[in-house]
Amino acid sequence: IVKAERKLDLIFLAIVNIVDMRSHLFLAGGAERSLAFAAFEGPISEDGSIMDMGNRVSRKKEFVPPLTSATKNWAMPAPGSVETVAMDTTELYQDPLDP
């Protein structure tokens, strides 16, 4: 909804677990999947909505530079052109204090 309301081409949401030192990138669509894969080459869930970012936790050092670099040679992809892989999303952290 935010992407459409603000007329954005791309939008990302990164969830960083600083306790386990792991991150996941939530992807709003095919363009985000394509750019995220170009920047990070991480596994993307079968439904195409989550990329496992592994142990990247620093936005300034580990998120922004690869995205900036990837945009230099990146073009908006054709629909359906980004492959996904099976990924176990059950490992995503759930706060025991927040049911």
C-alpha positions as CSV (number, residue, x, y, z in Angstrom):
1,I,0.0,0.0,0.0
2,V,2.8,2.4,0.9
3,K,4.6,1.8,-2.4
4,A,1.5,2.7,-4.4
5,E,0.4,5.6,-2.2
6,R,3.8,7.2,-2.4
7,K,4.3,6.3,-6.1
8,L,7.6,4.5,-5.4
9,D,9.4,2.2,-7.8
10,L,11.0,0.2,-5.1
11,I,10.5,-0.3,-1.3
12,F,12.4,-2.6,1.1
13,L,11.9,-3.6,4.7
14,A,14.9,-5.2,6.5
15,I,14.3,-7.0,9.8
16,V,17.5,-7.3,11.8
17,N,17.8,-9.6,14.8
18,I,20.8,-8.2,16.7
19,V,20.6,-11.0,19.3
20,D,21.2,-13.8,16.7
21,M,23.0,-11.5,14.2
22,R,20.8,-12.4,11.3
23,S,18.6,-10.4,8.9
24,H,15.8,-10.9,6.5
25,L,14.8,-8.5,3.7
26,F,11.1,-8.3,2.9
27,L,10.4,-7.8,-0.8
28,A,7.3,-6.0,-2.1
29,G,7.5,-7.2,-5.7
30,G,9.6,-8.4,-8.7
31,A,11.7,-5.3,-9.0
32,E,12.7,-5.6,-5.3
33,R,13.5,-9.3,-5.8
34,S,15.7,-8.5,-8.8
35,L,17.6,-5.7,-7.2
36,A,18.1,-7.5,-3.9
37,F,19.4,-10.6,-5.7
38,A,21.7,-8.4,-7.8
39,A,23.0,-6.8,-4.6
40,F,23.2,-9.7,-2.2
41,E,22.6,-13.0,-4.1
42,G,20.9,-14.4,-1.1
43,P,18.2,-17.1,-1.2
44,I,14.6,-15.9,-1.8
45,S,11.6,-17.7,-0.4
46,E,9.4,-19.6,-2.8
47,D,6.7,-17.0,-2.7
48,G,9.3,-14.3,-3.5
49,S,8.6,-12.2,-0.4
50,I,11.6,-12.8,1.8
51,M,15.4,-12.9,1.2
52,D,17.6,-14.4,3.9
53,M,20.4,-11.8,4.4
54,G,22.5,-14.1,6.6
55,N,24.7,-12.4,9.1
56,R,24.4,-8.9,7.6
57,V,23.3,-6.5,10.3
58,S,24.8,-3.1,9.5
59,R,22.6,-0.9,7.3
60,K,25.4,1.6,6.7
61,K,28.2,-0.9,6.0
62,E,26.4,-4.1,4.7
63,F,23.1,-3.0,3.2
64,V,23.4,0.4,1.5
65,P,26.8,-0.1,-0.3
66,P,25.8,-3.3,-2.2
67,L,22.4,-1.8,-3.1
68,T,24.0,1.4,-4.4
69,S,26.6,-0.6,-6.4
70,A,24.0,-2.9,-7.9
71,T,21.8,0.0,-9.1
72,K,24.6,1.1,-11.4
73,N,24.2,-1.9,-13.8
74,W,20.6,-2.8,-12.9
75,A,17.4,-2.4,-15.0
76,M,13.8,-3.0,-14.0
77,P,13.1,-6.7,-14.8
78,A,10.4,-8.2,-16.9
79,P,7.6,-9.7,-14.8
80,G,8.3,-13.3,-13.6
81,S,11.9,-13.2,-14.5
82,V,13.4,-13.6,-11.0
83,E,13.7,-17.1,-9.7
84,T,12.9,-18.2,-6.1
85,V,14.1,-21.1,-4.0
86,A,12.7,-23.2,-1.2
87,M,13.5,-21.5,2.1
88,D,12.5,-22.5,5.6
89,T,10.8,-19.4,7.0
90,T,10.0,-21.1,10.3
91,E,13.3,-19.9,11.6
92,L,12.2,-16.3,11.6
93,Y,12.3,-14.9,15.1
94,Q,9.1,-14.6,17.2
95,D,9.3,-12.6,20.3
96,P,8.0,-14.8,23.2
97,L,6.7,-11.6,25.0
98,D,4.6,-10.6,22.0
99,P,1.9,-13.2,21.2
